[in-house]
Amino acid sequence: MNRSVSMRSVWLVLCLLCLLGGAVDAKKRRSSRKGFGKIKIEVSQLRSNKGQLLILLFDKSRKKWFPARHKKALRQAFVPIKKRKGYYEFKKLPYGTYALSIVHDANKNFRLEANVLGIPEEGFAVSKNIRAVFGPPSFKDAGFRLKRRAVTVHIKMHYNKK
């Protein structure tokens, strides 16, 4: 009798450990999915359908290169323009602080055209629709938090007067 009670106890403990181990694994899987999301970008007020959009995504580790160093961006995308608008999504991004820099690359040369003083001659915009005043906007001013599965950012393209 003693032996059967102890065997039942052993089986009970083993079953409980298996159940708890499965619950811990499921919790780990859920928490690893929690920390990633996507940024949906909608760009409007483009002057024309000519060219393409160059969309640059910067995170905090690359903030010193924001907004213009496209080769230093975390991610970049070339997006077609339709009906004077552009849409794009950056997926599988860890939660954190990001900033966007967008160029209307009308001549498709993959860079922002600027005059001798460095003033953009093509459309240019950053997240939060911050306007450049005496220099480019900062990462701190244009930055936004990704802290849920999806964030939509609406950006209006800005052009300097000719």
CORJO-V429529 format. One record per pair of residues at least 24 apart in sequence whose ideal C-beta (glycine too) atoms are under 10 Angstrom apart, sorted by the first residue. I is the first residue (numbers start at 1). J is the second residue. Records with the same first field share a line. If there is no record, write none. Layout:
I->J + J
//
This chain:
33->149
34->95 + 148 + 149
35->93 + 94 + 95 + 96 + 146 + 147
36->91 + 92 + 93 + 94 + 95 + 146 + 149
37->90 + 91 + 92 + 93 + 94 + 95 + 96 + 146 + 147 + 148 + 149 + 150 + 151
38->89 + 90 + 91 + 92 + 93 + 146 + 148 + 149 + 150 + 151 + 152
39->75 + 88 + 89 + 90 + 91 + 93 + 98 + 100 + 127 + 144 + 146 + 150 + 151 + 152 + 153
40->87 + 88 + 89 + 90 + 91 + 150 + 151 + 152 + 153 + 154
41->77 + 79 + 86 + 87 + 88 + 89 + 90 + 100 + 102 + 127 + 151 + 152 + 153 + 154 + 155
42->85 + 86 + 87 + 88 + 152 + 153 + 154 + 155 + 156
43->79 + 81 + 84 + 85 + 86 + 87 + 88 + 100 + 102 + 104 + 123 + 125 + 153 + 154 + 155 + 156 + 157
44->83 + 84 + 85 + 86 + 87 + 125 + 154 + 155 + 156 + 157
45->84 + 85 + 104 + 123 + 125 + 129 + 155 + 156 + 157 + 158 + 159
46->81 + 82 + 83 + 84 + 85 + 86 + 102 + 104 + 106 + 123 + 125 + 156 + 157 + 159
47->81 + 84 + 104 + 106 + 122 + 123 + 157 + 159
48->81 + 84 + 104 + 106 + 123
49->80 + 81 + 82 + 83 + 84 + 85 + 86 + 106
50->81 + 84 + 104 + 105 + 106 + 107 + 108
51->78 + 80 + 81 + 103 + 104 + 105 + 106 + 107 + 108 + 109 + 122 + 123
52->77 + 78 + 79 + 80 + 81 + 86 + 103 + 104 + 105 + 106 + 107 + 108 + 110
53->77 + 78 + 79 + 80 + 81 + 85 + 86 + 87 + 88 + 102 + 103 + 104 + 105 + 123 + 125 + 155 + 157
54->78 + 79 + 101 + 102 + 103 + 104 + 105 + 108 + 109 + 110 + 111 + 112 + 122 + 124
55->79 + 86 + 88 + 90 + 100 + 101 + 102 + 103 + 125 + 155
56->99 + 100 + 101 + 102 + 103 + 126
57->88 + 90 + 93 + 98 + 99 + 100 + 101 + 127
58->97 + 98 + 99 + 100 + 101 + 126 + 127 + 139 + 142 + 143
59->93 + 94 + 96 + 97 + 98 + 99 + 139 + 143 + 146
60->96 + 97 + 98 + 99 + 139 + 140 + 143
61->96
62->98 + 99 + 139
63->97 + 98 + 99 + 138 + 139 + 140 + 142 + 143
64->139
65->101 + 139
66->98 + 99 + 100 + 101 + 126 + 127 + 136 + 137 + 138 + 139 + 140 + 141 + 142 + 143
67->99 + 100 + 101 + 102 + 103 + 112 + 124 + 125 + 126 + 127 + 130 + 132 + 136 + 137 + 138 + 139 + 142
68->101 + 103 + 111 + 112 + 114 + 118 + 120 + 124 + 136
69->101
70->101 + 103 + 110 + 111 + 112
73->99 + 100 + 101
74->98 + 99
76->101 + 110
77->102
78->105 + 108 + 110
79->105
81->105 + 106 + 157
84->157
85->157
86->155 + 157
89->150 + 152
90->146 + 153
91->150
93->146 + 151
94->146
95->145 + 146 + 147 + 148 + 149
96->143 + 145 + 146 + 147
97->139 + 140 + 143 + 144 + 145 + 146 + 147
98->127 + 139 + 142 + 143 + 144 + 145 + 146 + 151 + 153
99->126 + 127 + 128 + 130 + 137 + 138 + 139 + 140 + 141 + 142 + 143 + 144 + 153
100->125 + 126 + 127 + 128 + 142 + 143 + 144 + 153 + 155
101->125 + 126 + 127 + 136 + 137 + 139 + 142 + 155
102->126 + 127 + 153 + 155 + 157 + 158
103->157
104->157 + 158 + 159
114->160
115->160
119->160
120->158 + 159 + 160
121->159 + 160 + 162
122->157 + 159 + 160
123->156 + 157 + 158 + 159 + 160
124->157 + 158 + 159 + 160
125->155 + 156 + 157 + 158 + 159
126->155 + 158
127->153 + 154 + 155
128->153 + 154 + 155
129->153 + 154 + 155 + 156 + 157 + 158
130->158
131->156 + 158
132->158 + 160
//
